[in-house]
C-alpha cells in the first residue's frame, strides 16, 4: 500500500508540473492542453479517493 501511495503522489507531482508547463492561454486551447487537464483531473480525483479511503 505504501508503494501505491508513493506512486499516486509521484503521478500527481508529474501532472502538476505538466499542468504548469501548459498553463498558458494558448496551452488551454490546444488538444494537448485539454488532454493534460483531463489527466490532471483524473490524478487529483484518484488522490482524493485514496486520501478519503485512508481516512485522512
Secondary structure, 3 states (H helix, E strand, C coil): CHHHHHHHHHHHHHHHHHHHHCCCHHHHHCHHHHHHHHHHHHHHHHHHHHHHHCCC
